Amino acid sequence: MESSVVVNSSSVSGSADNRFFGVFALFITFIVFGGFGLSWFFNPSNIERVTFWTGLHGVFSSAWYLLLLGQIKLAGKGRYLTHKTFGKLSVFLVLGILLTGSIMAYEFYHRLVGFGVFNPEDAQARLRAGGFLGGVFLQWLIFLVLYALGILSIKNPAHHKRFMIAAAIQMMPEGLNRVTHLLSIPGYSMFVFMCVVYLSLMLFDWKVHNRLYASTVLSFSLFVVLALAMHTIFRWQTWGDWSVKMISSF
């Protein structure tokens, strides 16, 4: 009787996990896609500024989010072999995201230099450039770390899916920053929103599993590191001067 209760309890929590993570991933994807959609709807001229590398980065990123949704559904149905096969595709997509994203950021930086926004001769402009460069590349570095941790923990489904979800959360600023600009709300509101998303995940785990997973706590800690760096180190003049010097050398 006791073993039957344990099995049933595990089955119920597993079913709750499948529903929650499916909806959770769909919500994150909707926010990212919606941010771009709203930006283009209200400012159609933004579409004209899309370069080849920006478009290719969008294709890789979109495919990664759609693959994440598919992977969660496959795992929920117990189709682990197919899940593993498609998982290999994610490596290619992540490499594509990082490569095209770096080129896109490089192009965007030089475009703003041409507009005078990131004028290397202006100390304040270098400060703004440092904030942009530091935020973008630390965001992608943490995304890569979370994805790698997800791959390394593939034999532990609980940690594997939480690291992968955290990687998806980490890329939310690509859509969220467009919403904040469109609504003219403070930039820090983006970090507040992401914090609420993480807290929702932790609240679910506490309510359903009576615990906080180390994978989620670590992921949230890395997010806090990004938020703190954006409001401390990346606002230092020394950082701005160094980062502009480094990117100008390429």
Secondary structure by P-SEA (a helix, b strand, c coil): caaaaaaaaaaaaaaaaaaaaaaaaaaaaaaaaaaaaaaaaacccccccccaaaaaaaaaaaaaaaaaaaaaaaaaacaaaaaaaaaaaaaaaaaaaaaaaaaaaaaaaaaaaaacccccccaaaaaaaaaaaaaaaaaaaaaaaaaaaaaaacccaaaaaaaaaaaaaaaccaaaaaaaaaaccccaaaaaaaaaaaaaaaaaaaaccccccaaaaaaaaaaaaaaaaaacccccaaaaaaaaaaaaac
